[in-house]
Amino acid sequence: MPIDGYNEMDMVRTIRPLQGEDPYGDPVTVPAGEVGTVIVGRPEVPYCHVDFDLDSSGSADDINSVTLVVAAEDLELVERAS
């Protein structure tokens, strides 16, 4: 069953590396397997805005939060732990 889109606050994972621009026009690269949160999305829309917290060094002080518009076909839903 194809997924058309995601709801706000859904946890999603990238299924392939992504590149694009954030809302400010800065280049963004997100690796495959990165988990993020949908911040703007609706199930009937085939893309959404996803916020990713990218850790580039392993240090909690070096977390880079980026937002990227992503096609629903490039994401999969992550089940939340109960």
N, C-alpha and C positions, 0 to 999 in steps of 0.2 A: 504494500500500500504506500504510495508516494506521500511525502509530507509537503504541504503547501507552505507552512510557516510555523512559527513558535509564538508562545505567549510571553508577555513581560514576566521577568523573574525566573523563567526556565533556565536550568543549568544545561549547557550544551558543550560538546567537544568537537573540535575541528577534525575532519577526516582526511584533510590534505593540507599542506602548507598554504598560507594565504598572504597576499600582498595587496596593499592599497594605500589610501590616505585616510587619516583620522579627520574629524570634523573641522580641524584647523588647517588642513592641507599638508600636514607633515606625513612623510612616508612611514608605513607600518608594515612589519613582517611578523606573522604569527605562525609558529611551527605546527605541524600536524600533531594531534593529540592534546593540544592546549585546551583547558577548560575555562569557560567564561559564563557570564550571566547576560541574558537577553534584557536590554534596558528599554528598547522600543520594538514592539512586534505585535502581530496579529496573525492568527492561524490562516486567514485567507490571503495573506500577502507572502510571496515567495522569497522574501529577504527580511532581515532584521538587523538592528544595531546591537552589537555584542560588546560588553566590557570585559577585557582580559587583564589580569594582573600578571605581567611578565616578570619573572625573576631572572636577571641576567648574570648574577654572580653567586647566588646561593646565600646572600646576605639579606636579612629582613629590611635593611636600610636601602637596598638597591632594587626595590620593586617598582616597575614602571607600568602604570595603569594606562591602557590604550583602548580606544573605541573604534570599531570597524564595522562597516555595513557588509554583511555576509549573506550570500545566497543560502537558502534553506537546504539545498542539496549538498552543501559543503559542511553540514553540521549533523550531529546526532545527539539525541536527548540523553542526558546523564541522570540516572535515577538517584534521588536523594535518599540518604540513609534514614531509616525510621527510628 
